[in-house]
């Protein structure tokens, strides 16, 4: 494990006290660093909105993002169980979990994942989501990796809740709606960029985020400008290493337009994150 990168990650996960706090980028730091630092293939993140409904807010790969959406739509999987119970859920071999999560296990294997570890984003009795680690090979997760993953999830949870406590509830609700709208805009920009440059969705997102960071722009602002045609991402296409656009996989074809609400248990239904907004 890269100790220097791990230290930098913890610093970044506590850096919410800025005027222009970008929660979408913050959450992607958590998933991206989880995939880099731990012995996992990908990571995804689910957070609850003010109504207690889970949303996919970040993922280190497109395969993980689609699988998280599939899990929500079918109301089945280890990540949902983790959120509902507030406890870690581990599946070292998804082939052995076919009876427990028949739909999810089959979809995960179809996406190239053989094992999953779900870690709660929890502070005391308040559960706001789950960090989900996916691995291509079956077998138990290294306990040192699990502890580090849980520590990163804990720090991110505390940071988000602390940032929320500094704002009034009406501002938080407005930020949440902005964040959800921003997510839609970013997905539209990803699709447009992927089609235009012949990239897959993951490459398109990385190109958008790198361009936004290099120019000190908010990701959602850049995405909207690109959709409107006022931003062309000139000079960035060479770094994208374009390739033939990937055809939608089987999971895309199985996904329905919008996931049904996932309600947490009665004792946790009111404990949600209300600040998934972009900017401060």
C-alpha positions in Angstrom: 0.0 0.0 0.0 1.3 3.4 -0.9 1.7 5.2 2.4 2.2 8.6 0.9 -0.9 8.4 -1.2 -2.9 7.1 1.8 -1.8 10.1 3.9 -2.8 12.5 1.0 -6.1 10.7 0.8 -7.0 11.2 4.5 -6.0 14.9 4.1 -8.3 15.3 1.1 -11.1 13.5 2.8 -11.0 16.1 5.7 -10.8 19.1 3.4 -14.4 20.2 3.3 -13.9 23.6 5.0 -13.5 25.5 1.7 -15.8 28.1 0.2 -16.1 26.2 -3.1 -16.5 22.7 -1.7 -17.4 20.2 -4.6 -19.1 17.2 -3.1 -19.2 15.2 -6.3 -15.4 15.5 -6.7 -15.0 14.7 -3.0 -16.9 11.5 -3.3 -15.0 10.4 -6.4 -11.8 10.9 -4.4 -13.1 8.3 -2.0 -14.0 5.7 -4.7 -10.9 6.3 -6.8 -8.5 6.1 -4.0 -10.2 3.0 -2.6 -9.6 1.3 -5.9 -5.9 2.5 -6.0 -4.9 1.8 -2.4 -6.8 -1.4 -1.7 -6.6 -4.9 -3.3 -9.8 -4.4 -5.2 -10.9 -4.0 -8.8 -13.4 -1.1 -8.4 -15.3 0.8 -5.8 -18.8 2.4 -5.7 -20.6 4.7 -3.3 -24.3 4.9 -2.4 -25.7 7.8 -0.3 -29.2 8.4 1.0 -31.1 11.5 0.0 -33.3 13.5 2.4 -36.2 11.0 1.9 -33.9 8.1 2.8 -33.7 6.8 -0.8 -30.3 5.5 -1.9 -28.5 7.1 -4.9 -25.4 6.1 -6.8 -23.2 9.2 -6.4 -19.7 8.0 -7.3 -17.8 5.0 -8.7 -14.3 4.3 -9.8 -15.4 2.5 -13.0 -18.4 2.4 -15.3 -18.9 -1.3 -14.6 -19.2 -0.6 -10.9 -21.6 2.3 -11.4 -23.9 0.2 -13.6 -23.8 -2.6 -11.1 -24.8 -0.3 -8.3 -27.7 1.0 -10.3 -28.8 -2.5 -11.1 -28.6 -3.4 -7.4 -30.9 -0.4 -6.5 -33.4 -1.2 -9.2 -33.7 -4.8 -8.1 -33.7 -4.0 -4.4 -31.1 -6.7 -3.7 -27.5 -7.0 -2.8 -24.8 -6.7 -0.1 -24.6 -2.9 -0.4 -28.3 -2.5 0.4 -28.0 -4.9 3.3 -25.0 -3.0 4.6 -26.9 0.3 4.5 -30.0 -1.2 6.2 -28.1 -2.9 9.0 -25.3 -0.4 9.4 -22.9 -3.3 9.5 -20.2 -4.5 7.0 -21.3 -7.2 4.6 -18.8 -9.5 2.9 -19.2 -11.9 0.1 -15.9 -13.7 -0.7 -17.5 -15.8 -3.5 -20.6 -14.5 -5.3 -21.1 -17.9 -6.8 -21.9 -19.2 -3.3 -24.4 -16.3 -2.7 -26.8 -17.2 -5.6 -29.5 -18.1 -3.1 -29.0 -15.0 -1.0 -28.9 -12.5 -3.8 -29.8 -14.4 -7.0 -30.3 -11.4 -9.3 -27.3 -9.4 -8.0 -24.9 -12.3 -7.9 -25.6 -13.2 -11.5 -25.3 -9.5 -12.6 -22.0 -9.0 -10.7 -20.4 -12.1 -12.3 -21.6 -10.9 -15.6 -19.9 -7.6 -15.0 -16.6 -9.4 -14.1 -16.8 -9.2 -10.3 -16.5 -12.4 -8.1 -16.4 -10.9 -4.6 -17.7 -7.8 -2.8 -17.2 -6.1 0.5 -19.7 -3.4 1.6 -18.7 -0.9 4.3 -21.1 1.3 6.1 -20.8 5.1 6.1 -21.8 5.5 9.7 -21.4 7.8 12.6 -22.8 6.2 15.8 -26.4 5.4 14.9 -26.5 7.5 11.8 -26.0 5.6 8.5 -25.8 7.8 5.5 -24.7 5.3 2.8 -22.2 2.5 1.9 -18.8 2.2 0.3 -18.7 -0.9 -1.8 -15.5 -2.7 -2.9 -15.6 -5.1 -5.8 -12.9 -7.6 -6.8 -12.6 -9.7 -10.0 -11.2 -12.8 -8.1 -13.0 -14.8 -5.4 -11.6 -15.1 -2.0 -11.7 -13.3 1.4 -10.8 -9.7 1.5 -7.5 -8.8 3.3 -8.5 -7.6 6.8 -5.9 -4.8 6.6 -7.6 -3.5 3.5 -11.0 -3.8 5.1 -9.8 -1.7 8.1 -8.3 1.0 5.8 -11.4 1.1 3.7 -13.6 1.4 6.7 -11.3 4.2 8.1 -11.6 6.1 4.8 -15.4 5.7 4.8 -15.5 6.9 8.5 -13.5 10.0 7.8 -15.5 10.9 4.7 -18.7 10.4 6.7 -17.6 12.7 9.5 -16.4 15.3 7.0 -19.8 15.3 5.2 -21.8 15.5 8.4 -19.6 18.2 9.7 -19.9 20.2 6.5 -23.7 19.8 6.7 -23.8 21.1 10.3 -22.4 24.4 9.2 -25.3 25.1 6.8 -28.9 25.8 7.3 -31.3 23.0 6.3 -33.0 24.9 3.5 -29.6 25.6 1.9 -28.7 21.9 2.3 -31.9 20.8 0.5 -31.2 23.2 -2.3 -27.7 21.9 -2.6 -29.0 18.3 -2.7 -31.3 19.0 -5.5 -28.5 20.8 -7.3 -26.3 17.8 -6.9 -28.9 15.4 -8.3 -29.5 17.7 -11.2 -25.7 18.0 -11.7 -25.4 14.3 -11.8 -27.9 14.1 -14.7 -26.0 16.9 -16.6 -22.7 15.1 -16.1 -24.1 11.9 -17.4 -25.5 13.7 -20.5 -22.1 15.3 -21.1 -20.4 12.0 -20.7 -22.6 10.4 -23.4 -22.1 13.3 -25.8 -18.4 13.4 -25.4 -18.1 9.6 -25.7 -20.0 9.6 -28.9 -18.1 12.6 -30.3 -14.6 11.3 -29.6 -15.2 7.5 -29.8 -14.5 7.0 -26.1 -16.1 4.7 -23.5 -18.1 6.3 -20.7 -15.2 6.0 -18.1 -12.7 7.7 -20.5 -15.3 10.4 -21.2 -15.8 11.1 -17.5 -12.1 11.2 -16.7 -11.5 13.7 -19.6 -14.3 15.9 -18.3 -13.0 15.9 -14.7 -9.4 16.5 -15.7 -10.4 19.4 -17.9 -12.5 20.9 -15.1 -9.6 20.5 -12.5 -7.0 21.9 -14.9 -9.1 25.0 -15.4 -10.4 25.3 -11.9 -14.0 24.8 -13.1 -16.8 23.0 -11.4 -17.5 19.7 -13.1 -21.2 20.4 -13.5 -20.5 23.9 -15.0 -18.1 22.4 -17.5 -20.6 19.6 -18.4 -23.4 22.1 -18.9 -21.1 24.3 -21.1 -20.2 21.3 -23.2 -23.8 20.3 -23.7 -24.7 23.9 -24.6 -21.8 24.1 -27.1 -20.0 26.9 -25.4 -17.1 24.7 -24.3 -15.4 22.3 -26.8 -12.7 20.8 -24.7 -10.1 21.9 -27.2 -6.6 20.6 -26.6 -7.8 17.8 -24.3 -8.8 15.2 -26.9 -5.3 13.9 -27.4 -5.0 12.9 -23.7 -8.1 10.8 -23.9 -6.6 8.0 -26.0 -9.9 7.5 -27.9 -11.0 4.1 -29.0 -14.1 2.7 -30.6 -17.1 3.4 -28.4 -18.0 0.4 -26.4 -21.4 -1.1 -27.1 -23.7 -1.1 -24.1 -23.3 -4.3 -22.0 -26.1 -6.6 -20.9 -26.7 -4.7 -17.7 -27.4 -1.5 -19.6 -30.2 -3.3 -21.5 -31.6 -4.6 -18.2 -31.7 -1.3 -16.4 -35.0 0.5 -16.3 -35.2 4.3 -16.5 -35.2 5.0 -12.8 -34.6 2.9 -9.7 -37.3 2.4 -7.1 -36.9 3.9 -3.7 -34.8 2.0 -1.2 -36.1 2.7 2.2 -33.8 2.0 5.2 -35.0 0.5 8.4 -37.3 2.4 10.6 -34.6 3.2 13.1 -32.3 4.7 10.5 -34.7 6.2 8.0 -34.2 9.8 9.1 -30.4 9.7 9.2 -29.3 10.8 5.8 -26.9 13.2 4.1 -28.5 16.4 3.1 -25.6 18.2 1.6 -24.8 16.4 -1.6 -24.6 19.7 -3.4 -21.9 21.2 -5.6 -20.1 24.2 -4.3 -20.5 26.0 -1.0 
